Amino acid sequence: MKKLPIGIQTFSKIIENDFVYVDKTEIALRLIKDGGGYYFLSRPRRFGKSLFLDTLKEIFEGNKELFKGLYIYDKWDWEDRYPVLRISLGSGVNKTQEQLNDHLSWVMEDAERDLGIKCNRDSNAKKCFKELLIAAYNKFGKKVVILIDEYDKPILDNITDRETAEVMRDVMKDFYGVIKDNDVYIRLVFITGVSKFSKMNLFSGLNNLADITLNPNYGEICGYTHKDLLQVFNEHLEGVDLEDVRQWYNGYNYFANKVYNPFDILLFISNGKEFRNYWWSTGNPSFLVKLLNQKEYYLPELEHYEVTDTILDSFDVDTIELEALLWQTGYLTIINKTQDVFGVKYTLGIPNKEIQISLNRLFITFLTTQTTEQLRHQSRLVDIFRKGDINAFEEALRQLFASIPYQNFTNNKIAEYEGYYASLIYAYFASLGLDITSEESYNKGRIDMTLKMNDNIFIFEFKVVKEATGNALQQIKSKKYYERYLPAKGKVFLIGIEFGKEERNILHFEWEQL
């Protein structure tokens, strides 16, 4: 049984040491022969971008023996070798312009070593970049392949500090300017990162940069497909319910077969096939909390949100759309794509159970500042809905909202905001991995929230009021929200909840069972 390449991003090390490798060389060959010369790819962290870049490096350097048994082996002219200038910005954290300049100088030192070329001693990183490009062209008599990994990391590391992020962006923009000014020396450019910064703001003048992020021909360029699990990891996953694996970790959509984050699969196998939030736990989504604080978001809407391709493509330091950032960082994926007279629209949604649980736990902390109390409330809610005990649900909700520190409501009108209460209840349900739907529209109105569990269906309507009215339950009944769920295998519960503006808790709770 082959070893698992956990944390290994070097193609030669994987091949020479008999690690599992999912063959991406057919896609690599397609990219090389596609006719274009400048490519950009956005994928979330730990998705295999660095390994793909290293695979390209070995192809262009003509290291044929590494590719024995792989798709490209007998389809590429291995004598057609090119110098490769590789730039990786994935390591370290830079908080000042000086630190970033030093980092770029170290990156250029690595490139000097790889190419066997020295820059002038007094050259800064940008000058060295240009010198290496021209010198490599002259030394090898071939145009240069430029591979840039994690191009945006210095900016993303400072994304919640706008002033610093702008400094980082301007430094990197100046550095990348070398590419557009030296096209005559370049065979191919491949740039990867997490975010899709506007080409105008970061790659000004590089008009021939082809963004293949959502190109179906490259939808499987990173990540594992379900077919890969069946064929490549079949020994490692023997006896595992692959449908459970699919629900937990699959679901990233780039308009080919949906893919898994490789990190999840490798850690899942190496940790005894236990379902945990492996990929999520390696990141630091604290930037989400800061962005959430800047605007009142209705959280269920974030997880089923419509955007245009303009929004997804226009990300920059001074125009941060939370929805676009959630998509780029892997916390949302594209569920659907439609075309109308106004152009292309995408519906964003949660990719899988890992993200559903983890993201909503983060939302709970954001909405309540609760951490240790979450598990107690979650355990009680699961038990209540398994039993269908609606009276116990009312009491559990009252205790939940009573436990929120009063400081959360100080100097704001959050208690008057219906979306706050609905968002918190939704986040708790979603953090349990339950089957929920929010803001579902049909011809008679819009249902606030629906929960399905053990064949039972729970339909919710929320309102924020000064005095109890009973209108919440009445709205469900008068608009017959339940009709679309009939006939049902189990029981159907109608639940109307009114929250008091002054009480900051449940003012009126009614329910009926059909």
Buried (B, 14 or more C-beta within 10 A) or exposed (E): EBEBBEEBBBBBEBBEEEBBBBBBBEBBBEBBEBEBBBBBBBBBBBBBBBBBBBBBBBBBBEBBEBBEEBBBBEEBEBEEBBBBBBBBBBEBEBBEBEBBBBBBBEBBBEBBEBBEBBBEEEBBBBBBBBBBBBBBBEBBEBBBBBBBBBBBBBBBBBBBBEEBBBBBBBBBBEBBBBBBEBEEBBBBBBBBBBBBBBBEBBBBEBEEBBBBBBBEEBBBBBBBBBEBBEEBBEEBBEEBEBEEBBBBBBBBBBBBBBBBBBBBBBBBBEEEBEBBBBBBEEBEBEBBEEBBEEEEBBBBBBBBBBBEEEBBBBBBBEEBBBBBBBBBBBBBBBBEEEEEEEEBBBBBBBBBBBBBBBBBBBBBBBBBEBEEBBEBBBEBBBEBBEEBEBEBBBBBBBBBBEEBEEEBBEEEEBBBBBBBBBBBBBBBBBBBBBEBBBBBEEEEBEBBBBBBBEEBBBBBBBBBBEEBBEBBBBBBBEBEBBEBBEEEEEEBBBBBBBBBBEEBBBBBBBBBEE
